Amino acid sequence: MDIPLFSLYSVLLTAASLILFFFFLWRREQRLSLPPGPSGWPILGNLIQLGKRPHESLYALSVKYGPLMTLRLGMRTVVVVSSPAMAKEVFKTHDNILAGRMVTEAHKSLSHDKSSIIWADYGPYWRHLRRISTVELFSPKRLEALQHLRRDQVFSTIRLIFEDKGKVVNIAHTVFCTSLNLLGNMIFSTSVFDPHNPASAGLKDTICELMVVAGKPNLVDFFPFLRFLDPQRVSREMDRLFKELYDFSDTFIQKRLSQSVQRKDSDKDFLDVLLDSRTEDFTLVGVRALIAESTEKIKSKLIRVYKYISAIFQTSNCDLWFQELFIAGTETTTTTIEWAMAELIRNPQKLNRARQELDEVVGCNRKVEETDLDRLPYLHAAVKEVFRLRTTGPLLLPHKATSSCEIGGFVIPKDTQVMVNVWAMGRDSSIWKNPLEFTPERFLEGESNSKIDYRGQDFELIPFGAGRRMCPGLPLASRMVHLVLASLLHSFEWKLPDGMSCEQMDMSDDFGITLKKAADLRAIPTPRLPHPIY
């Protein structure tokens, strides 16, 4: 018997209505279980409310909705953490569940995320990379063995500044080049940047451009169905920039592979260590983990391990490590030191106190050595204060819930993105007295915040993150920041050009992957040590 067309339409319409009804009911129940948050626009959600300075916008929203709030950014559900108590829940209590990584589209270029210690999925392969980085690359023994390379590069920079005879110094550019060569010596046992060589100058330009492109807001991150269009050309630009970095490191890798000389362990650089580790059977790393998995997960795990292995060989095993070391080790270090110099020049009394400490510990007849750093409490306090007030990564890197969990009485569903606003935590007046002021003294012995450190155990100050996904390069970054900053302060007096006063300094910032100083810090150095020392 034929069904009348009208009746068929009625049935289909009723079915569609019921499906929509239950879908919206499910979404409403899910929303009720999530932390509170502002209502958003259709389709766009809360994207418009973020503006050009998301760290500040999220801080303002957290004041109204609390330290754990939910936003809908396009098609993505995001939970934002804005207090040390909630950060502790994320990085300690539920660290194993929230150790996933929400990968931005920019970092999927050339399968970058598949073999990246920063962006890789939390699992056996990531744990293998983490072990190499902590045991082989950034261990105290390895860093101690390479101490002379850092010293020589910093001394070289001080000598170049001295030889320029009082010319205006662009602090960011100088520190960036120093960091590049310092890392180049630690990785390849050679300097990689020569300002007079256009070929090496291209490396600096590539890294700077990559940071700009990767830091742009990308529609694809919020609306994944636009991926095939790449409307802002982010993926295409990142493909080009990653390839340039891979080509750069390939020259060093191939040259080292062609050499038959075996170096002693004490003489090995990072390239030697990573070339040694590439002989390990990466397949077994994944297979051993599969033994403990249920049968339902084996197929997906095998596919993932295959992707990891493919990505390793596609990037010649070591290329991606070096690319991440150069990007993370130059940009963040440069930004931190520039902010530290700017804040100290802007506060002459605090600058004089730091310099007086250096004169007492180091004296005026030699340069600063790494062995001096542990005896410079005020310098350490100043760096901590920069980490608090001028944190380089205001929102850290995005985490992802690998399964559902409960925080503060609210449910965080699987695949939810979790962002931690450390910039907001640095301005919490319940933790910090006069939080907008640059006050290193708050970290000195006897003060209420003196015991707070930045190594991931005190959640009031976590510029490097905390927990499993904490930045593995922290030991190296800490040494570099303190040594370069101490050397600049100890070797030279600094004054602003063109008769500019401290009060006239531009202290505004630009939001991106890092929170950089909007206007480069330029200052005129005057030698303060006997000239033969330089």
C-alpha positions as CSV (number, residue, x, y, z in Angstrom):
1,M,0.0,0.0,0.0
2,D,1.4,3.4,-1.0
3,I,2.1,5.9,1.8
4,P,0.7,9.4,1.0
5,L,3.5,11.9,0.3
6,F,2.1,14.3,2.9
7,S,2.2,11.6,5.6
8,L,5.8,10.7,4.7
9,Y,6.8,14.3,5.1
10,S,5.0,14.5,8.4
11,V,6.8,11.4,9.8
12,L,10.2,12.8,8.6
13,L,9.5,16.2,10.1
14,T,8.5,14.7,13.4
15,A,11.6,12.4,13.5
16,A,13.8,15.4,12.8
17,S,12.1,17.5,15.5
18,L,12.6,14.7,18.0
19,I,16.3,14.3,17.1
20,L,16.9,18.0,17.4
21,F,15.0,18.1,20.7
22,F,17.0,15.4,22.3
23,F,20.2,16.8,20.9
24,F,19.6,20.2,22.5
25,L,18.5,18.5,25.7
26,W,21.7,16.6,25.8
27,R,23.8,19.7,25.1
28,R,21.9,21.5,27.9
29,E,22.6,18.7,30.3
30,Q,26.2,18.7,29.3
31,R,26.4,22.4,29.7
32,L,24.9,22.2,33.2
33,S,27.7,19.7,34.2
34,L,30.4,22.0,32.9
35,P,31.9,24.9,34.9
36,P,29.9,28.2,34.5
37,G,30.8,30.7,31.7
38,P,29.5,33.5,29.6
39,S,26.8,32.9,27.0
40,G,28.0,33.2,23.4
41,W,26.9,34.1,19.9
42,P,25.4,31.4,17.6
43,I,28.2,29.6,15.7
44,L,31.0,31.9,16.9
45,G,30.4,31.2,20.6
46,N,32.7,33.4,22.8
47,L,35.3,34.1,20.1
48,I,34.3,37.7,19.8
49,Q,34.8,38.2,23.6
50,L,38.4,37.2,23.4
51,G,39.5,40.2,21.4
52,K,43.1,40.9,20.5
53,R,44.3,40.3,24.0
54,P,42.8,37.0,25.1
55,H,44.9,36.7,28.4
56,E,43.4,40.0,29.6
57,S,39.9,39.2,28.4
58,L,39.9,35.7,30.1
59,Y,41.2,37.3,33.3
60,A,38.3,39.8,33.3
61,L,35.8,37.0,32.6
62,S,37.2,34.8,35.4
63,V,36.6,37.6,37.9
64,K,32.9,37.2,37.1
65,Y,32.6,33.5,36.4
66,G,35.2,32.1,38.7
67,P,38.7,30.4,38.5
68,L,37.2,27.5,36.5
69,M,35.0,28.6,33.6
70,T,33.7,27.3,30.3
71,L,33.9,29.0,26.9
72,R,32.7,27.8,23.5
73,L,35.1,28.9,20.8
74,G,33.5,28.0,17.5
75,M,33.1,24.3,17.6
76,R,35.4,23.8,20.5
77,T,34.6,23.5,24.2
78,V,37.3,25.2,26.3
79,V,37.7,25.2,30.1
80,V,39.9,28.0,31.4
81,V,41.8,27.8,34.7
82,S,42.7,31.0,36.5
83,S,43.8,30.1,40.1
84,P,46.7,28.1,41.7
85,A,44.1,25.8,43.4
86,M,42.5,24.9,40.1
87,A,45.9,24.6,38.4
88,K,46.9,22.1,41.0
89,E,43.9,20.0,40.1
90,V,44.9,20.1,36.5
91,F,48.7,19.5,36.8
92,K,48.7,17.2,39.9
93,T,45.4,15.7,40.9
94,H,44.2,14.9,37.4
95,D,47.6,15.2,35.6
96,N,47.4,11.7,34.0
97,I,44.0,12.6,32.4
98,L,44.7,16.1,31.4
99,A,48.2,15.4,29.9
100,G,46.8,15.3,26.4
101,R,47.7,18.1,24.0
102,M,45.2,20.1,21.9
103,V,47.3,20.5,18.7
104,T,46.9,23.7,16.7
105,E,46.5,23.4,13.0
106,A,49.8,25.3,12.4
107,H,51.8,22.5,14.2
108,K,50.2,19.7,12.2
109,S,52.2,20.9,9.1
110,L,54.5,18.1,7.8
111,S,53.2,15.8,10.5
112,H,55.2,18.0,13.0
113,D,52.9,17.0,15.9
114,K,53.4,13.3,15.4
115,S,57.0,13.2,16.5
116,S,57.2,16.4,18.7
117,I,57.8,16.3,22.4
118,I,55.8,19.5,22.7
119,W,52.8,18.5,20.6
120,A,52.8,14.6,20.6
121,D,49.9,12.7,22.1
122,Y,50.4,11.6,25.6
123,G,51.5,7.9,25.4
124,P,54.4,5.5,25.1
125,Y,56.2,7.4,22.3
126,W,55.9,10.7,24.1
127,R,57.3,9.1,27.3
128,H,60.2,7.8,25.3
129,L,61.0,11.3,24.0
130,R,60.6,12.7,27.5
131,R,63.1,10.2,28.8
132,I,65.7,11.1,26.2
133,S,65.3,14.8,26.9
134,T,65.5,14.6,30.7
135,V,68.1,11.9,31.0
136,E,70.3,12.6,27.9
137,L,69.9,16.3,27.0
138,F,68.9,18.3,30.0
139,S,70.4,16.3,32.8
140,P,72.6,18.2,35.3
141,K,75.6,16.0,34.1
142,R,75.0,16.9,30.4
143,L,74.5,20.6,31.1
144,E,77.5,20.7,33.3
145,A,79.7,19.2,30.6
146,L,78.6,21.9,28.1
147,Q,79.0,24.8,30.6
148,H,82.1,26.0,28.8
149,L,80.2,26.5,25.5
150,R,77.6,28.7,27.2
151,R,80.4,30.7,28.9
152,D,82.4,31.2,25.7
153,Q,79.3,32.4,23.8
154,V,78.2,34.9,26.5
155,F,81.8,36.2,26.7
156,S,81.8,36.6,22.9
157,T,78.6,38.7,23.1
158,I,80.0,40.9,25.8
159,R,83.2,41.5,23.8
160,L,81.1,42.4,20.7
161,I,79.1,45.0,22.6
162,F,82.3,46.4,24.0
163,E,83.9,46.7,20.6
164,D,80.9,48.6,19.2
165,K,82.1,51.6,21.3
166,G,78.9,52.7,23.0
167,K,76.6,52.2,20.0
168,V,72.9,51.8,20.7
169,V,72.2,48.1,21.4
170,N,69.0,46.3,20.4
171,I,68.7,44.1,23.5
172,A,66.2,41.6,21.9
173,H,68.3,41.2,18.7
174,T,71.6,40.8,20.6
175,V,70.1,38.2,23.1
176,F,68.4,36.4,20.2
177,C,71.7,36.0,18.3
178,T,73.5,35.0,21.5
179,S,70.8,32.3,22.2
180,L,71.0,31.0,18.6
181,N,74.8,30.6,18.8
182,L,74.7,29.2,22.3
183,L,72.2,26.5,21.2
184,G,74.1,25.9,18.0
185,N,77.3,25.2,20.0
186,M,75.4,22.9,22.4
187,I,73.7,21.0,19.5
188,F,76.2,21.1,16.7
189,S,79.4,22.2,18.4
190,T,79.5,25.3,16.2
191,S,78.0,28.8,16.0
192,V,75.1,29.0,13.5
193,F,74.6,32.7,13.3
194,D,76.9,35.3,11.7
195,P,75.4,38.7,11.2
196,H,77.7,39.3,8.3
197,N,76.7,36.0,6.5
198,P,73.3,36.3,4.7
199,A,72.9,32.5,4.8
200,S,73.0,32.3,8.6
201,A,71.0,35.5,8.9
202,G,68.2,33.6,7.1
203,L,67.9,31.2,10.1
204,K,67.0,34.0,12.4
205,D,64.4,35.4,9.9
206,T,62.9,31.9,9.5
207,I,62.4,31.4,13.3
208,C,61.0,34.9,13.8
209,E,58.6,34.4,10.9
210,L,57.5,31.0,12.1
211,M,56.7,32.4,15.5
212,V,54.5,35.1,13.9
213,V,52.6,32.8,11.6
214,A,52.1,30.1,14.3
215,G,50.8,32.8,16.7
216,K,48.1,34.1,14.4
217,P,44.5,33.2,15.4
218,N,43.5,30.5,12.9
219,L,39.9,29.9,12.0
220,V,40.6,26.2,11.3
221,D,41.4,25.7,15.0
222,F,37.8,26.7,15.8
223,F,36.1,25.3,12.7
224,P,38.0,22.2,11.6
225,F,35.8,21.7,8.5
226,L,37.6,24.6,7.0
227,R,40.9,22.6,7.0
228,F,40.8,21.8,3.3
229,L,40.5,25.5,2.4
230,D,43.3,26.8,4.7
231,P,41.6,30.2,4.4
232,Q,44.4,32.1,6.1
233,R,47.2,30.1,4.4
234,V,48.6,29.2,7.8
235,S,49.3,25.6,6.9
236,R,51.0,26.4,3.6
237,E,53.2,29.0,5.3
238,M,54.1,26.6,8.1
239,D,55.0,23.9,5.6
240,R,57.5,26.2,3.9
241,L,59.0,27.4,7.2
242,F,59.3,24.0,8.7
243,K,61.0,22.7,5.5
244,E,63.5,25.6,5.7
245,L,64.4,24.6,9.3
246,Y,64.6,20.9,8.3
247,D,66.9,21.7,5.4
248,F,69.1,23.8,7.7
249,S,69.6,21.0,10.3
250,D,69.9,18.3,7.6
251,T,73.3,19.8,6.5
252,F,74.7,19.3,10.0
253,I,73.2,15.8,10.4
254,Q,74.5,14.5,7.1
255,K,78.0,16.0,7.8
256,R,78.1,14.2,11.1
257,L,76.9,11.0,9.7
258,S,79.6,11.0,7.1
259,Q,82.2,11.3,9.9
260,S,83.5,8.0,11.4
261,V,85.1,9.6,14.5
262,Q,83.5,8.5,17.8
263,R,83.7,11.1,20.5
264,K,84.0,10.4,24.2
265,D,80.7,10.7,26.2
266,S,82.0,13.8,27.9
267,D,82.6,15.5,24.6
268,K,79.3,14.6,23.0
269,D,76.9,17.4,21.9
270,F,73.1,17.1,21.5
271,L,73.5,15.8,17.9
272,D,75.7,13.0,19.1
273,V,73.2,12.0,21.8
274,L,70.2,12.0,19.4
275,L,72.1,10.1,16.7
276,D,72.9,7.5,19.2
277,S,69.3,7.2,20.4
278,R,68.0,6.8,16.8
279,T,69.3,3.3,16.7
280,E,66.9,2.2,19.4
281,D,63.9,0.2,18.2
282,F,61.0,2.8,18.4
283,T,58.6,0.1,17.2
284,L,59.2,-1.9,20.5
285,V,58.3,1.2,22.5
286,G,54.8,1.1,21.1
287,V,54.5,-2.7,21.0
288,R,55.4,-3.1,24.7
289,A,52.6,-0.7,25.6
290,L,50.1,-2.6,23.4
291,I,50.5,-5.7,25.5
292,A,48.7,-4.0,28.4
293,E,45.9,-2.6,26.1
294,S,42.5,-4.1,25.6
295,T,41.8,-5.7,22.3
296,E,39.4,-2.8,21.3
297,K,42.2,-0.3,21.3
298,I,44.9,-2.4,19.6
299,K,44.0,-1.4,16.1
300,S,43.9,2.4,16.8
301,K,47.2,2.1,18.8
302,L,48.9,0.3,16.0
303,I,47.9,3.0,13.5
304,R,49.2,5.6,15.9
305,V,52.5,3.9,16.4
306,Y,52.8,3.5,12.6
307,K,52.3,7.3,12.3
308,Y,54.9,8.0,14.9
309,I,57.5,5.8,13.2
310,S,56.7,7.3,9.8
311,A,57.0,10.8,11.2
312,I,60.4,9.9,12.7
313,F,61.8,8.8,9.4
314,Q,60.2,11.6,7.5
315,T,62.0,14.2,9.6
316,S,65.3,12.3,9.6
317,N,64.9,11.4,13.3
318,C,66.7,14.5,14.6
319,D,65.5,17.4,12.5
320,L,62.4,18.1,14.6
321,W,64.2,18.0,17.9
322,F,66.6,20.7,16.7
323,Q,63.8,22.8,15.3
324,E,62.0,22.7,18.6
325,L,65.2,23.5,20.6
326,F,66.0,26.5,18.4
327,I,62.4,27.9,18.5
328,A,61.7,27.3,22.2
329,G,65.2,28.1,23.3
330,T,65.6,31.4,21.5
331,E,62.2,33.1,21.6
332,T,61.3,32.5,25.2
333,T,64.8,33.2,26.5
334,T,65.1,36.4,24.5
335,T,61.7,37.7,25.6
336,T,62.4,37.0,29.3
337,I,65.8,38.7,29.3
338,E,64.4,41.7,27.4
339,W,61.6,42.2,29.9
340,A,64.1,41.8,32.8
341,M,66.4,44.4,31.3
342,A,63.5,46.8,30.7
343,E,62.1,46.4,34.2
344,L,65.5,47.0,35.8
345,I,66.4,50.0,33.7
346,R,62.9,51.4,34.5
347,N,63.6,50.9,38.2
348,P,67.1,52.3,38.8
349,Q,67.1,51.5,42.6
350,K,66.5,47.8,41.9
351,L,69.1,47.8,39.1
352,N,71.7,49.3,41.5
353,R,70.9,46.6,44.1
354,A,71.3,43.8,41.5
355,R,74.6,45.4,40.4
356,Q,75.9,45.9,43.9
357,E,75.2,42.2,44.6
358,L,77.2,41.3,41.5
359,D,80.1,43.5,42.5
360,E,80.2,41.8,46.0
361,V,80.1,38.3,44.6
362,V,82.0,38.5,41.3
363,G,84.0,41.7,41.8
364,C,85.2,44.0,39.1
365,N,88.3,42.1,37.9
366,R,86.6,39.2,36.0
367,K,83.4,38.3,34.2
368,V,80.4,36.4,35.6
369,E,80.6,32.6,35.6
370,E,77.8,30.1,36.0
371,T,79.4,29.0,39.3
372,D,78.6,32.5,40.7
373,L,74.8,32.3,40.0
374,D,73.9,30.3,43.1
375,R,75.3,33.2,45.2
376,L,73.1,35.9,43.6
377,P,69.7,35.8,45.5
378,Y,68.6,39.2,44.3
379,L,69.2,38.3,40.7
380,H,67.2,35.2,41.2
381,A,64.4,37.2,42.8
382,A,64.4,39.6,39.9
383,V,64.0,36.8,37.4
384,K,61.2,35.2,39.4
385,E,59.5,38.6,39.4
386,V,59.8,38.8,35.6
387,F,58.3,35.3,35.3
388,R,55.4,36.5,37.5
389,L,54.7,39.9,36.0
390,R,55.9,39.4,32.4
391,T,55.3,35.7,31.9
392,T,56.4,34.7,28.4
393,G,53.6,32.2,27.7
394,P,50.5,33.8,29.3
395,L,48.2,30.9,28.5
396,L,50.8,28.1,28.4
397,L,50.2,25.4,25.8
398,P,46.7,23.9,25.5
399,H,46.0,20.6,27.3
400,K,43.3,18.1,26.4
401,A,41.3,15.7,28.5
402,T,42.0,12.2,27.4
403,S,38.9,11.0,29.3
404,S,36.2,12.7,31.5
405,C,37.1,13.8,35.0
406,E,35.7,16.0,37.8
407,I,37.2,19.2,39.0
408,G,35.7,21.4,41.7
409,G,32.4,19.6,41.4
410,F,32.2,20.1,37.6
411,V,32.6,17.5,34.9
412,I,35.4,18.1,32.3
413,P,34.3,15.9,29.3
414,K,36.7,13.9,27.2
415,D,38.4,15.9,24.4
416,T,37.8,19.3,26.2
417,Q,40.6,21.8,25.7
418,V,42.0,23.1,29.0
419,M,43.8,26.4,29.1
420,V,45.7,27.8,32.2
421,N,45.9,31.5,32.4
422,V,49.2,32.0,34.3
423,W,49.1,35.7,33.4
424,A,46.0,36.1,35.5
425,M,47.5,34.1,38.4
426,G,50.4,36.5,38.4
427,R,48.0,39.4,39.1
428,D,46.0,37.7,41.8
429,S,46.0,40.2,44.7
430,S,45.1,37.5,47.2
431,I,48.6,36.0,46.5
432,W,50.7,38.9,45.6
433,K,50.9,42.3,47.3
434,N,50.7,45.2,44.8
435,P,50.7,42.7,41.9
436,L,51.2,45.3,39.2
437,E,54.5,46.5,40.6
438,F,57.9,45.1,39.8
439,T,59.1,44.1,43.2
440,P,61.9,41.4,43.3
441,E,62.1,41.9,47.1
442,R,58.9,39.8,47.5
443,F,60.9,36.7,46.8
444,L,63.8,37.4,49.2
445,E,64.3,35.4,52.4
446,G,61.9,36.5,55.1
447,E,59.1,37.7,52.8
448,S,55.8,35.9,52.5
449,N,56.5,34.7,48.9
450,S,60.1,33.8,49.5
451,K,59.6,30.1,49.3
452,I,57.7,30.2,46.0
453,D,59.7,28.8,43.1
454,Y,59.0,28.3,39.3
455,R,60.0,24.6,38.9
456,G,56.4,23.3,38.9
457,Q,55.8,22.5,42.6
458,D,54.4,25.9,43.6
459,F,51.3,26.5,41.4
460,E,51.3,30.3,42.1
461,L,54.2,30.6,39.7
462,I,54.4,28.1,36.8
463,P,55.8,29.9,33.8
464,F,57.1,26.6,32.5
465,G,53.9,24.7,33.3
466,A,53.9,21.8,35.7
467,G,53.2,18.1,35.8
468,R,53.9,15.6,33.0
469,R,53.8,18.2,30.2
470,M,56.1,20.7,32.0
471,C,58.7,22.2,29.7
472,P,61.6,19.8,29.6
473,G,64.1,22.5,28.8
474,L,63.6,24.4,32.1
475,P,67.1,23.5,33.4
476,L,68.8,24.9,30.3
477,A,66.5,27.9,30.1
478,S,67.1,28.9,33.7
479,R,70.9,28.8,33.3
480,M,70.8,30.8,30.1
481,V,68.5,33.5,31.4
482,H,70.5,34.0,34.6
483,L,73.9,33.9,33.0
484,V,73.1,36.3,30.1
485,L,71.2,38.8,32.4
486,A,73.9,38.8,35.0
487,S,76.6,39.3,32.4
488,L,74.8,42.3,30.8
489,L,74.3,44.0,34.2
490,H,77.8,43.3,35.5
491,S,79.7,44.3,32.3
492,F,77.9,47.6,31.4
493,E,76.1,50.6,32.7
494,W,72.9,51.1,30.6
495,K,71.1,54.3,29.6
496,L,68.2,55.0,27.3
497,P,69.0,56.7,23.9
498,D,68.0,60.2,22.9
499,G,67.7,61.5,26.4
500,M,64.7,59.3,27.1
501,S,63.7,59.0,30.8
502,C,62.7,55.8,32.5
503,E,59.2,57.1,32.8
504,Q,59.0,57.4,29.0
505,M,59.7,53.8,28.3
506,D,57.0,51.9,26.3
507,M,56.2,48.9,28.4
508,S,53.3,47.6,26.4
509,D,53.2,44.1,25.0
510,D,52.0,42.2,21.9
511,F,50.1,38.9,22.3
512,G,51.2,35.9,20.3
513,I,52.8,32.5,21.1
514,T,54.9,34.6,23.5
515,L,54.0,37.9,25.2
516,K,56.7,40.1,23.6
517,K,57.6,43.6,24.3
518,A,55.8,45.8,21.7
519,A,58.7,48.2,21.2
520,D,62.2,46.7,21.1
521,L,64.3,47.8,24.1
522,R,67.3,49.9,22.9
523,A,70.0,51.1,25.3
524,I,73.5,52.5,25.2
525,P,76.1,50.5,27.1
526,T,79.1,52.0,29.0
527,P,81.8,49.6,30.1
528,R,82.2,49.4,33.9
529,L,85.0,46.8,34.1
530,P,88.8,47.3,33.3
531,H,89.1,47.2,29.5
532,P,91.5,44.2,29.4
533,I,88.8,42.0,30.8
534,Y,86.6,42.4,27.7
